[in-house]
Amino acid sequence: MYEDSSEPSAYEKFKETAKTVTAIGLIAGFSLGIYSGITSDEKIPKYQWMQNKIRESSEIMEDYFEEREKTEGEIVEEVIKEPDIKYGETVEKMVPDYSEKDKEKLGIKIDEIYDMVKSNGGVQNARKEIVRDFDYIKDNAENNQEIRALVGIRMIESAGRIDSISHTGNAGPYQWGSFIAKHYGLEVNSSIDERFDPEKSTEAALEYLRDMKNRYDKWDFAVLSYHQGETNVNNLISDHIENKYGEEVSNGRINGDILEKYGVNLVDVLEDKKAVNNTMNPEYSLSGVNYVQKVFAATKLFEEYLKNNDTVEITNIEKHIIKEGDTLYDISKRYNTDLDNIQYHNSRILEPSLIRPGMKVNVPSGIYEKRTDEIRDVY
């Protein structure tokens, strides 16, 4: 048999040394004298031997990577120059007027966070809930950006659930605070809380997003304001402009014209740590830095869900008009359904004993398969 007597390659040395270093890691505790009774004098030569092996492995690793760089340098260089932006289509649909450079920046950020969003069990469960309530979105939205913003926000804010309540007291599928909910026409009192109403909260969320889109003329900043609030976003942009250009622009003047004048884009603003630390709501600052990316990633996740499912099993909902003497318990018996299920789909009714004649309640009545082709057509 032919025997190759040539010098082994750096890669072969690397493999052999890696085995040695792994073994060192496994026995290091023992060789350094973890057990009682081993003297310091005995530890010193063992420690020196281990240090020499680590130094040797480090040198071989350097040789290995140098050799690899010579043989694969062109490939490595190509990857660096042309990053794989998997979710560029999502950016194109949400912010089509952005420069290619800004689209690329945002696309990379979405790509970085997509796997985390996809692995979230709540976000996955939200997709079915949104399919069920999609007519509320479709019937009120005027364009694809509005549809996607509503879908992504609901998936991230509440995992789609109607009865969701956060630790801050925000409530419903779109996580409204009580004060701003009332400002946008939702009834919030001791017996009724329309933040939990999927139809009315959808209408209110869309109205808010339109107001913010009209202000900033950019959907990503409109979405960020949904999480952070208009005042915080204005302060964030104002501070960023001052930090980058040394010019003061009052938060009250922040609008689409100002963003265009200074070439403000979301990624640069959120990478301005000084502005973020100074102005973002402290309670939401950590999630706020990634909020828009998560929402846009969720819209992509929903799109993939539609492509992979021609039909989705959802709960059928019937409307029942309350008559004198009706109770939710009586209605559950009449429709042969679970009382807890009725209460979930009517989470807006905080005090069931106060239901009144003429009020409409949602009654779950079995499961059916809803086709997704109509949703795909508008999404």
Buried (B, 14 or more C-beta within 10 A) or exposed (E): EEEEEEEEEBBEBBEEBBEBBEEBEEEBEEBBBEEEEBEEEEEEEBBEEBEEBBEBBEEBBEBBEEBBEEEEEEEEEEEEEEEEBEBBEBBEBBBEEBEEEBBBBBBBBBBEBBEEBBEBEEBBEBBBBBBBBBBBBBEBBEEBBBBBBBBBBBBBBBBBBBBBBEEEEBBBBBBBBBEBBBEBEBBBEEBBBBBBBBBBBBBBBBEBBBBBBEBBBBBBBBBBBBBBBBBBBBBBBBBBBBBBEEEEBEBEEBBBEBBEEBEBBBBBBBEBEEBBEBBBBEEBBEBBBBBBBBBBBBBBBBBEBBEEBEEBEBBEEEEBEBEEEBEBEEBBEEBEBEBEBBBBBBBBBBEBEEBEEEBEBBBBBEEEEBEBEEBEEEB
